[in-house]
């Protein structure tokens, strides 16, 4: 049974009239360029959006495809800021959905460059949802994307080496290397099995 929109919002303590009668603010990108010991790298970006009815699925929560698209945008911004090159998404290595995001919540997509190879980068994205009326904050998603720097013809170009600062950055870079090694080993095993 699908509840009317106003009932779905009311069950979460969100006034439907307030959410439907005004347009939801859209994309806001922020990058302060600051690097601290807690940041994984200089490549970072934050997107903050207010989820509206246009972002909802039939159950009243935010559609997973919307979350995936915005993770990709945040990762792309972080990669461009780091590399100062055009970039393309080569792969979404992992996308976890921990808890739902609901219409009316503020959602923050925090992206950072975790590791750099010759032409590619791993960008991690943490997604947090906040109920703007109560201030309740929940970690909802984590994603890891491989982004490749390209020239004006779409050919891969070199990326500057990553300067790792702080224990958190060291951990993220180490885990990115493990994920990459696993991807390459899996690809090689699949090739061997096909031969």
VOGU-3710 file (C-alpha; in Angstrom, 3 decimals, decimal comma):
1> xxxxxxxxxx> 0,000/0,000/0,000  1,387/3,402/-0,961  0,510/6,168/1,462  -0,438/9,640/0,239  2,561/11,973/0,201  1,337/13,964/3,210  0,985/10,763/5,301  4,461/9,550/4,362  5,996/12,842/5,492  3,896/12,966/8,654
11> xxxxxxxxxx> 5,109/9,519/9,712  8,646/10,949/9,785  7,603/14,132/11,584  8,059/16,268/8,465  5,296/18,734/7,531  4,397/17,957/3,914  2,993/21,440/3,274  6,298/23,011/4,193  8,214/20,690/1,864  5,867/20,717/-1,111
21> xxxxxxxxxx> 4,867/24,412/-1,152  8,374/25,687/-1,688  10,957/24,596/-4,201  13,850/22,605/-2,839  17,173/24,430/-3,071  19,462/22,702/-5,512  23,155/22,084/-5,871  25,589/24,077/-3,777  29,270/23,299/-4,174  31,900/24,414/-1,706
31> xxxxxxxxxx> 35,641/23,948/-1,635  37,822/25,833/0,770  41,144/24,403/-0,407  42,346/24,041/3,166  44,356/20,988/4,118  44,560/19,777/7,675  45,949/16,619/9,253  42,440/15,161/9,334  41,914/15,624/5,580  43,053/12,850/3,281
41> xxxxxxxxxx> 44,369/15,217/0,607  44,136/18,635/-0,978  41,511/17,264/-3,367  38,243/17,735/-1,561  34,719/18,897/-2,277  31,439/19,138/-0,427  27,965/19,232/-1,950  25,001/20,090/0,267  21,473/19,582/-1,025  17,974/19,665/0,354
51> xxxxxxxxxx> 16,137/16,591/-0,909  12,752/17,398/-2,398  9,781/15,435/-3,770  11,467/15,317/-7,202  14,215/13,153/-5,615  11,812/10,582/-4,118  11,006/7,038/-5,078  7,549/5,505/-4,652  8,267/4,688/-0,977  8,975/8,345/-0,143
61> xxxxxxxxxx> 12,695/7,962/0,407  15,350/9,416/-1,875  15,972/7,298/-4,969  19,314/5,479/-4,929  20,074/6,714/-8,439  19,894/10,318/-7,218  22,404/9,501/-4,472  24,709/7,753/-6,953  24,605/10,691/-9,382  25,442/13,177/-6,654
71> xxxxxxxxxx> 28,290/10,979/-5,375  29,683/11,014/-8,912  29,386/14,818/-9,082  31,118/15,307/-5,725  33,892/12,889/-6,731  34,334/14,666/-10,063  34,655/18,060/-8,388  37,237/16,721/-5,915  39,234/15,121/-8,755  39,194/18,298/-10,873
81> xxxxxxxxxx> 40,244/20,409/-7,886  43,117/18,038/-7,179  44,377/17,371/-10,714  43,429/20,684/-12,379  42,497/18,562/-15,402  39,294/17,455/-17,079  38,186/14,159/-15,575  35,930/11,212/-16,350  34,533/8,504/-14,113  36,123/5,165/-14,993
91> xxxxxxxxxx> 34,385/3,042/-12,362  32,245/3,065/-9,268  34,239/0,607/-7,214  31,875/0,412/-4,290  28,588/2,045/-3,285  27,036/1,110/0,031  23,557/2,117/1,152  23,455/1,970/4,957  20,147/3,682/5,802  17,539/5,535/3,707
101> xxxxxxxxxx> 17,528/9,275/3,077  14,125/10,942/3,298  12,549/13,832/1,430  13,065/17,044/3,391  16,501/16,111/4,718  19,714/18,027/4,070  22,282/15,728/2,507  26,033/16,353/2,540  28,326/14,622/0,037  31,939/14,915/1,254
111> xxxxxxxxxx> 34,490/13,792/-1,344  38,251/13,414/-1,033  41,061/12,065/-3,181  42,356/8,995/-1,329  45,064/7,763/-3,706  46,666/8,699/-7,014  48,255/6,512/-9,684  49,653/7,571/-13,059  46,447/8,923/-14,668  43,769/7,821/-12,218
121> xxxxxxxxxx> 42,631/8,642/-8,711  40,421/6,974/-6,145  37,924/9,400/-4,692  35,981/8,461/-1,584  32,576/9,996/-0,893  30,853/10,002/2,492  27,143/10,841/2,514  25,398/12,185/5,622  21,713/13,089/5,970  20,440/15,623/8,479
131> xxxxxxxxxx> 16,901/16,244/9,651  16,851/20,068/9,533  14,168/20,301/12,230  15,867/18,126/14,850  19,520/18,253/13,809  19,720/14,433/13,808  22,644/13,403/11,580  23,068/9,940/10,011  25,837/8,418/7,896  23,840/7,005/4,975
141> xxxxxxxxxx> 26,257/6,010/2,205  29,889/5,454/1,311  31,236/5,296/-2,233  34,630/4,799/-3,870  35,061/5,915/-7,479  37,977/5,674/-9,890  38,394/8,930/-11,784  40,760/9,420/-14,739  42,267/12,762/-15,804  41,968/13,402/-19,557
151> xxxxxxxxxx> 43,102/15,977/-22,088  40,851/17,878/-24,504  40,754/14,802/-26,776  39,715/12,436/-23,986  43,128/10,752/-23,694  44,422/9,964/-20,179  46,986/12,418/-18,804  49,323/12,271/-15,818  48,073/13,299/-12,391  50,358/14,987/-9,836
161> xxxxxxxxxx> 51,559/12,732/-6,988  49,458/12,835/-3,835  50,989/14,416/-0,758  49,728/12,386/2,191  49,355/14,249/5,488  48,209/12,740/8,752  47,260/9,303/10,024  43,766/9,371/8,502  45,172/10,158/5,053  47,710/7,328/5,391
171> xxxxxxxxxx> 44,903/4,882/6,281  42,733/5,998/3,354  45,603/5,731/0,893  46,548/2,258/2,182  42,947/1,038/1,882  42,681/2,525/-1,619  45,784/0,559/-2,633  44,163/-2,639/-1,304  40,951/-1,964/-3,260  42,995/-1,328/-6,426
181> xxxxxxxxxx> 45,039/-4,510/-5,974  41,812/-6,488/-5,508  40,292/-4,955/-8,676  43,372/-5,753/-10,743  43,591/-9,315/-9,370  39,896/-9,893/-10,096  40,299/-8,564/-13,644  43,300/-10,833/-14,237  41,500/-13,891/-12,862  38,494/-13,262/-15,091
191> xxxxx> 40,803/-12,962/-18,118  42,508/-16,244/-17,192  39,158/-17,999/-16,787  38,041/-16,815/-20,230  41,186/-18,118/-21,952
//
